Amino acid sequence: MKVSHELPLGLMHHAYQFNDYDYCLPHLIDQYDQYRTFFQKSRLDKRFIIMDNGLFEGVVHTIEDLLEKINLVHPDIFIVPDAWNDSTTTLRNAKSWMINYKQGLPEGVNLMAVCQGKDIGELITTYQTLVDLGYTHIAFNHSSIAYQSLGHNQSLKNSMYGRMEFIRRLVESGTIRKTLYHHLLGCSLPQEFMAYSDWKFIKSVDTSNPILVGAEGIRYKDNGIDFKPEHKLEHYFEMDLSERLDDIIFNVDKFKQYIK
């Protein structure tokens, strides 16, 4: 499983050391010249790149803006716009991008769609519909209302076990297409990734969790953690985290151990 950790500006020179591929947040391209330059160099260096659509960050892009960023970066994968817990809107967007925009994308850019829904059954149906629409790259998000029905008294554990249960049901029902490219969007608790070693159809994950936990001066334990970092990446984006670098590197290395 390839891993990428979104990094603040002060740590982006560690990206090739920390990450197997680069994960691009398109709204940052306009905000920071250093960020834009990094991804232009990443493309020149023929790094694998996945470009997000901004949903998790709360950024709403126009289609024209997204197409501009795709043509600038030439990502290997672009995640088409989805909507939290909303299968109908997500599938409508997925169909629109497949029909109206795919043919005009730069050569080598694959479209990825995210499974969204209000319960596990709806997530499974969404997955199957995405396959029927022709998607060969599909993502499973880490935060869905569907995951909160498992009954744990901590929402983070529900999110962690909920995604695992969703994927397990895809496998158990024979719905999963093991030849497709599957991606894990973010994480609730990093120990989740200890569970995926036998599921080789999961090809990549992105998460800033090791960076954010390290930025708080905390190191992962062998069995993971039981809390969510206080701040998101944007809080640290322009900060100097050199004093926390040892903790961050420790967590990045420990995360790699989790996924083995």
Secondary structure, DSSP 4 states (H G I P E B T S, - for coil): -EEE----GGGGGGHHHH-SSEEE-THHHHH-HHHHHHHHHHHHTT--EEE--STTTT----HHHHHHHHHHH--SEEE----TT-HHHHHHHHHHIIIIIGGGSPTTPEEEEEE--SSHHHHHHHHHHHHHTT-SEEEEES--GGGGGS--SSHHHHHHHHHHHHHHHHHHTT---TTSEEEEE--SSGGGGGGGTT-TTEEEEE--HHHHHHHTT---BTTB-SS--SS-HHHHTTS--GGGHHHHHHHHHHHHHHT-
